[in-house]
Amino acid sequence: MTDKLKLLAAVLIVAIGIGGFYYFGDKPGYVQAGTLLVSSIAAIVVFYQTAVGKATWEFSKGARNELRKVVWPSQKETTQVTLIVFVMAVLMSVFLWIVDWGLHKVIKAITS
């Protein structure tokens, strides 16, 4: 039950921050941004205190660790694959243009 109350409190803090953003609409932008920033940080702190918040934090730590294990392609490989995709897109568009032109001629011959 306390987790639900904490989640509700986090949502209310965000809502108050959004309301404050519009309430301070005639103030400088840094006041509006500060209102959103402070309320967002407070909501994150409250959210982290729940079981869902702790599970979310653990998930993001695991995702970050998995991301570090990814083998990213080199610049040469990226350039080659990009060129292949570009050439295939051009070839397919030319092929479809020829098919469309041919079908247009066939339909025109049939209907004339």
C-alpha positions as CSV (number, residue, x, y, z in Angstrom):
1,M,0.0,0.0,0.0
2,T,2.8,2.4,0.8
3,D,4.3,1.8,-2.7
4,K,1.0,2.9,-4.3
5,L,1.0,6.0,-2.1
6,K,4.6,6.8,-3.1
7,L,3.8,6.3,-6.8
8,L,0.7,8.6,-6.4
9,A,2.9,11.2,-4.7
10,A,5.4,11.0,-7.5
11,V,2.7,11.6,-10.1
12,L,1.3,14.5,-8.0
13,I,4.7,16.0,-7.8
14,V,5.1,15.9,-11.6
15,A,1.6,17.4,-12.0
16,I,2.5,20.2,-9.6
17,G,5.7,20.8,-11.5
18,I,3.7,21.0,-14.8
19,G,1.2,23.3,-13.1
20,G,4.0,25.5,-11.8
21,F,5.5,25.7,-15.3
22,Y,2.3,27.2,-16.6
23,Y,1.7,29.3,-13.4
24,F,5.1,31.0,-13.9
25,G,4.4,31.5,-17.6
26,D,5.1,35.2,-17.4
27,K,8.5,34.6,-15.6
28,P,11.8,34.0,-17.4
29,G,12.4,30.7,-19.0
30,Y,14.9,29.6,-16.3
31,V,12.3,29.9,-13.6
32,Q,9.9,27.7,-15.6
33,A,12.6,25.2,-16.4
34,G,13.8,25.2,-12.8
35,T,10.3,24.4,-11.6
36,L,10.1,21.4,-13.9
37,L,13.6,20.3,-13.1
38,V,13.1,20.4,-9.3
39,S,9.7,18.7,-9.5
40,S,11.1,16.0,-11.8
41,I,14.0,15.3,-9.5
42,A,11.7,15.2,-6.5
43,A,9.4,12.8,-8.3
44,I,12.3,10.5,-9.3
45,V,13.6,10.4,-5.7
46,V,10.1,9.4,-4.5
47,F,9.7,6.9,-7.3
48,Y,13.0,5.3,-6.5
49,Q,11.8,4.6,-3.0
50,T,9.2,2.1,-4.4
51,A,9.8,-1.5,-5.4
52,V,9.0,-0.6,-9.0
53,G,11.5,2.2,-8.9
54,K,14.3,-0.1,-7.6
55,A,13.4,-2.7,-10.2
56,T,13.5,-0.1,-12.9
57,W,17.0,1.0,-11.7
58,E,18.3,-2.5,-11.7
59,F,16.9,-3.1,-15.2
60,S,18.6,0.1,-16.5
61,K,21.9,-1.0,-14.9
62,G,21.6,-4.4,-16.6
63,A,20.7,-2.8,-19.9
64,R,23.8,-0.5,-19.6
65,N,26.0,-3.4,-18.9
66,E,24.6,-5.3,-22.0
67,L,25.1,-2.2,-24.1
68,R,28.8,-2.2,-23.2
69,K,29.1,-5.8,-24.6
70,V,27.8,-4.8,-28.0
71,V,30.4,-5.0,-30.8
72,W,29.8,-1.9,-32.9
73,P,30.6,-1.9,-36.6
74,S,33.7,0.0,-37.8
75,Q,33.3,3.1,-39.9
76,K,34.3,1.1,-43.0
77,E,31.6,-1.5,-42.4
78,T,29.0,1.2,-41.7
79,T,29.9,3.0,-45.0
80,Q,29.8,-0.2,-47.0
81,V,26.4,-1.3,-45.6
82,T,25.0,2.2,-46.2
83,L,26.2,2.2,-49.8
84,I,24.7,-1.3,-50.4
85,V,21.3,-0.1,-49.0
86,F,21.4,3.0,-51.1
87,V,22.3,1.1,-54.3
88,M,19.6,-1.5,-53.6
89,A,17.0,1.3,-53.1
90,V,18.0,2.9,-56.4
91,L,17.9,-0.5,-58.2
92,M,14.4,-1.3,-56.8
93,S,13.0,2.1,-57.7
94,V,14.3,1.7,-61.3
95,F,12.9,-1.8,-61.4
96,L,9.5,-0.6,-60.1
97,W,9.5,2.3,-62.5
98,I,10.1,0.0,-65.5
99,V,7.3,-2.4,-64.3
100,D,4.9,0.6,-63.8
101,W,5.8,1.9,-67.3
102,G,5.3,-1.5,-68.8
103,L,1.9,-2.0,-67.1
104,H,0.9,1.5,-68.2
105,K,1.7,0.6,-71.8
106,V,-0.2,-2.7,-71.6
107,I,-3.3,-1.1,-70.0
108,K,-3.2,1.7,-72.6
109,A,-3.0,-0.8,-75.5
110,I,-5.9,-2.8,-74.1
111,T,-8.1,0.2,-73.5
112,S,-7.3,2.0,-76.7
